[in-house]
Every structure is written in C-alpha cells, then in structure tokens.
C-alpha cells in the first residue's frame, strides 16, 4: 500500500497523455463501423443501412483502388531502400572526414531539411521543378528541352523518392554514425599495422560493425511499407499524375472528403490498417530474430 502511495503521482502524470491518446487515436477507431454501412451523414452511424462487406467487394473491383495499393507499395518500398542505402553511404563517407569542424558543418547542413514541413519544401520543389525553374533552365541550356517533372507519370515517383531521401538522409545517418562509434578502435589500429587501405577497413571492419543496425532498420521499416507519405504527395501531386502518384492516404482523402463515399474510403483505410498491423508484427519478429531487437 505504501508503494502505491509513493508512485500514484507518476500515474497521474500519465493521465493527460492517456486522455489525448484515447480521444485522438482510440476513439476514432469506432468510426470503422462505416466500412460495413451505406453511410449517410444525415442518418448517422445508428441510422445508416448495414451492407456487410459490400464496400470491401466494391473496393477490390475498382481499378483505381488496385492502382493506389500498387503505387503505395512501390513508392514506400523505393523510399525504404533508398533511405537505407543513402544514409549508410553518407555516414561512411562522413566518418572518413578527419577535420571535426568540417564534419560538424556538413552534419548541420544535411540535418536542416528534416525540420522543415512538406508545405515549405513542396513550395521550394515546385518552384525549382517548374517549366521556368532552376532545374529546367539547366536542362534547357544543355538540351534545349524542358521536362515537366511534376506532370509526368514517369518522373513523378522519382521526384517523390529522391525528395524524401534529400529531406531525411541527414537525420537517418545519425543512427549509423552512432553505430560507428561503437566499433572497437583497436580493430582499425590492427588493420593499420597490417597495412590495410581505407577501403579494406570499411569493407572488413566498418560494414560488419554496423551490419546489425542496418538489418534492424531494414526489418523495422517493413511495418511502414504502406505509409508512402501523405503530406509530401498531397502537396506535390495533381490530377495529371494520379496514375503513378495516388497512394492509399490521398485516395481515402479524395474518396471520403471530396467525393463523399465515406463507406468506401473507410474500407480502404481499414484494409491499410489491417495489412499494416500484420507487417508491423512480421517486422518485429524479423528484427528480434536477425538483430536481437525487442521492446519487451
């Protein structure tokens, strides 16, 4: 009893956070009922007709829904792959810089985009990639042609993936740099005595040293494969690139809030949540098996 009296204030400190979590994260889950109804706002959830799995059946029949699932998985997969390769490469190169002032300056510069919202960055990208933008002026100078990056179904996914990598690679490299500090310096000293080159040391000491961290980041990112980035794509896309850039989140937004197909939008969002939950469980098990990572 005395133990409970001493710790009660810690539990009270959790109360505001738990209330916010309940209101904004748990309470909205009850809205998934709309996926099984022909939801009409005027009748509400209690008055709308129950139609079972018709919304899910209709979702799989629509070509547009199959397209957004493919776009989501493709864009998210490319982001995951590039957000592993680029930060690791950058961290390895930065680790070879021996001047600390230059090293810290580079780190600070590449971190900055992470702290900017996609509203700001989308404005910058649209300005740079427009017909009269800086990128097209350079291309036009050498080729005499102009490329419409944000209106091309070929180039739009490339822009989405590369801009996401540009925004996040500096911040993601922090984890790799932290893993590099855990490698025993005696291994490098022994390699120097043996006359190993820098590339040899990277290949035989550095990469094996950070391999568990890379495996951990890769496996945990599997759970996020259905999150292709609503903020980024919503601020950059347009009807011309729906074929290659429309993802689950933007499709749900447009179907539910603009076209007022609330039941269908909820069914698509619910399907994403179920698949995402399964992938999170799978990624957690893979991380535990191959990187010995566990939360509990």
C-alpha positions in Angstrom: 0.0 0.0 0.0 2.8 2.4 0.8 4.4 1.6 -2.6 1.2 2.6 -4.4 1.0 5.9 -2.4 4.6 6.8 -3.4 4.0 6.1 -7.2 0.5 7.4 -7.6 1.8 10.8 -8.8 3.7 9.2 -11.6 0.4 7.6 -12.8 -1.3 10.9 -12.6 1.4 12.4 -14.8 0.4 9.9 -17.5 -3.3 10.9 -17.3 -3.2 13.9 -19.8 -1.3 11.8 -22.3 -3.6 8.9 -21.9 -6.7 11.1 -22.4 -5.3 12.6 -25.6 -4.3 9.2 -26.8 -7.9 7.9 -26.2 -9.6 10.9 -27.9 -7.4 11.2 -31.0 -6.2 7.6 -31.5 -8.6 5.1 -29.9 -12.0 6.8 -30.1 -11.8 7.3 -34.0 -11.3 3.5 -34.4 -15.1 3.2 -33.7 -15.6 5.1 -37.0 -14.5 1.9 -38.9 -18.1 0.8 -38.5 -18.8 2.9 -41.6 -16.9 0.4 -43.7 -19.8 -2.0 -43.2 -22.6 0.5 -43.8 -24.1 2.6 -46.7 -23.2 5.6 -44.5 -25.3 8.7 -45.0 -24.2 11.7 -42.8 -27.8 12.8 -42.3 -28.8 9.4 -40.7 -25.5 8.9 -38.8 -23.9 5.6 -37.8 -27.0 4.4 -35.9 -29.4 5.1 -38.8 -27.4 4.1 -41.9 -28.1 0.8 -43.6 -25.8 -2.2 -42.8 -24.4 -3.7 -46.0 -21.8 -6.2 -44.7 -18.7 -6.5 -46.9 -20.1 -4.8 -50.0 -17.7 -1.8 -49.6 -14.7 -4.2 -49.5 -16.0 -6.2 -52.5 -16.5 -2.9 -54.4 -13.0 -1.8 -53.4 -11.4 -4.8 -54.9 -13.4 -4.4 -58.1 -12.3 -0.9 -58.7 -9.2 -0.5 -60.9 -8.3 2.8 -59.1 -8.1 1.1 -55.7 -5.8 -1.7 -57.0 -3.7 1.1 -58.6 -3.3 3.0 -55.3 -2.3 -0.1 -53.5 0.4 -0.8 -56.1 1.5 2.9 -56.1 1.7 2.9 -52.2 3.8 -0.3 -52.0 6.1 0.8 -54.9 6.8 4.3 -53.6 7.1 3.2 -50.0 9.5 0.3 -51.0 11.7 2.7 -53.0 11.8 5.1 -50.1 12.8 2.4 -47.7 15.6 1.0 -49.9 17.0 4.5 -50.7 16.6 5.6 -47.1 18.9 2.7 -46.1 21.5 3.0 -48.9 22.0 6.8 -48.9 22.3 7.4 -45.1 24.7 4.4 -44.8 26.9 5.6 -47.7 26.8 9.2 -46.4 27.7 8.1 -42.8 30.6 6.0 -44.1 32.0 9.0 -46.2 31.4 11.4 -43.3 33.2 9.1 -40.9 36.4 9.4 -43.1 36.5 13.2 -42.7 39.2 13.9 -40.2 38.5 17.7 -39.7 35.9 17.9 -37.0 34.7 21.5 -37.9 34.1 20.4 -41.5 32.4 17.2 -40.3 30.0 19.1 -37.9 29.2 21.7 -40.5 28.3 19.1 -43.1 26.1 17.3 -40.5 24.3 20.5 -39.6 23.6 21.4 -43.2 22.2 17.9 -44.1 20.0 17.8 -41.0 18.2 21.0 -41.8 15.6 19.7 -44.3 14.3 17.2 -41.8 13.0 20.0 -39.6 11.1 21.7 -42.5 7.5 20.7 -43.2 6.4 19.4 -46.6 4.3 22.5 -47.1 7.5 24.6 -47.2 9.6 22.0 -49.1 6.8 21.4 -51.7 6.8 25.1 -52.5 10.6 25.0 -53.0 10.4 21.9 -55.2 7.5 23.2 -57.3 9.4 26.4 -57.9 12.7 24.5 -58.8 11.0 21.9 -61.0 8.5 24.1 -62.8 9.0 25.0 -66.5 10.8 28.2 -65.6 12.5 26.7 -62.6 16.3 26.3 -61.9 16.4 22.6 -62.9 14.7 23.2 -66.2 16.9 26.2 -67.0 20.0 24.0 -66.6 18.4 21.1 -68.7 17.3 23.6 -71.3 20.8 25.1 -71.5 22.3 21.7 -72.5 19.5 20.0 -74.4 17.1 22.8 -75.5 14.2 20.9 -74.0 12.0 21.4 -70.9 10.9 18.5 -68.6 7.7 18.6 -66.6 8.7 16.6 -63.6 5.5 17.1 -61.6 3.2 16.4 -64.6 4.9 13.2 -65.9 3.8 9.8 -64.6 7.4 8.6 -65.3 9.2 11.3 -63.4 6.7 12.0 -60.5 7.6 8.8 -58.5 11.3 9.6 -59.0 10.8 13.1 -57.6 8.8 11.8 -54.7 11.5 9.2 -53.7 14.5 11.5 -54.2 13.0 14.5 -52.4 12.1 12.2 -49.5 15.7 10.9 -49.4 17.0 14.5 -49.6 14.8 15.5 -46.6 15.6 12.6 -44.4 19.1 11.1 -45.2 21.0 13.5 -42.9 18.7 12.7 -39.9 18.7 9.0 -40.6 22.5 9.0 -40.8 22.6 9.9 -37.0 21.8 6.2 -36.2 24.5 4.9 -38.4 27.1 7.4 -37.1 26.1 6.3 -33.5 26.7 2.7 -34.5 30.1 3.6 -36.0 31.2 4.9 -32.6 30.6 1.5 -31.0 33.2 -0.2 -33.2 36.4 -1.0 -31.3 39.2 1.4 -32.4 41.7 -1.4 -31.7 40.4 -3.1 -34.9 41.4 -0.1 -37.0 44.8 0.1 -35.3 45.4 -3.6 -36.0 44.4 -3.0 -39.6 46.8 -0.1 -39.9 49.7 -2.3 -38.7 48.7 -4.9 -41.3 48.8 -2.1 -44.0 45.1 -2.2 -44.8 43.8 0.6 -47.0 40.7 2.7 -46.1 38.5 0.7 -48.4 39.7 -2.5 -46.9 39.0 -1.2 -43.4 35.5 -0.1 -44.4 34.8 -3.5 -46.1 36.2 -5.7 -43.3 35.6 -3.7 -40.1 33.1 -0.8 -40.6 30.4 -2.6 -42.6 30.4 -5.8 -40.4 30.3 -3.5 -37.3 27.2 -1.6 -38.4 25.5 -4.6 -40.1 23.2 -5.4 -37.1 22.0 -1.8 -37.1 21.3 -1.9 -40.9 19.4 -5.2 -40.5 17.4 -3.7 -37.6 16.4 -0.6 -39.6 15.6 -2.6 -42.6 13.3 -5.0 -40.8 11.5 -2.4 -38.8 10.8 -0.3 -41.9 8.8 -3.2 -43.3 6.0 -2.2 -40.9 5.9 1.2 -42.6 5.6 -0.1 -46.2 2.0 1.2 -46.5 2.9 4.7 -45.4 4.2 6.3 -48.5 3.9 9.9 -47.2 0.5 11.7 -47.3 1.9 15.2 -46.6 4.6 15.0 -49.3 2.4 13.7 -52.1 -0.7 15.7 -51.2 1.4 18.9 -51.5 3.1 17.9 -54.8 0.6 15.9 -56.9 -2.1 16.9 -59.3 -4.7 15.1 -61.5 -2.2 14.5 -64.3 -0.1 12.2 -62.1 -2.9 10.3 -60.2 -1.9 7.2 -62.3 1.6 7.0 -60.7 1.3 9.2 -57.6 -2.0 8.4 -56.0 -1.5 6.4 -52.8 -3.9 5.0 -50.2 -3.9 8.0 -47.9 -4.6 10.6 -50.7 -7.2 8.2 -52.3 -9.0 7.9 -48.9 -8.9 11.7 -48.5 -10.3 12.3 -52.0 -12.9 9.5 -51.9 -14.2 10.3 -48.5 -14.0 14.0 -48.0 -14.3 15.2 -51.7 -16.5 12.5 -53.3 -18.4 11.8 -50.1 -18.1 8.0 -50.4 -17.5 7.6 -46.7 -18.1 3.8 -46.6 -15.7 3.0 -49.4 -13.0 5.4 -48.0 -13.3 3.8 -44.6 -13.0 0.3 -46.1 -9.8 1.3 -47.9 -8.3 2.9 -44.8 -9.3 -0.1 -42.7 -7.7 -2.5 -45.2 -4.5 -0.5 -44.9 -4.6 -0.6 -41.1 -5.1 -4.4 -41.0 -2.2 -5.0 -43.5 0.0 -2.5 -41.7 -0.7 -4.3 -38.4 0.3 -7.6 -39.8 3.5 -6.1 -41.3 4.5 -4.5 -38.0 4.2 -7.9 -36.2 6.2 -9.5 -39.0 8.9 -6.8 -38.9 9.1 -7.0 -35.1 9.7 -10.8 -35.3 12.3 -10.4 -38.0 14.1 -7.7 -36.0 14.1 -10.0 -33.0 15.4 -13.0 -35.0 18.1 -11.3 -37.0 19.1 -8.2 -34.9 18.1 -9.4 -31.4 15.8 -6.4 -31.1 12.9 -6.5 -28.7 10.8 -3.9 -26.9 9.6 -6.2 -24.0 
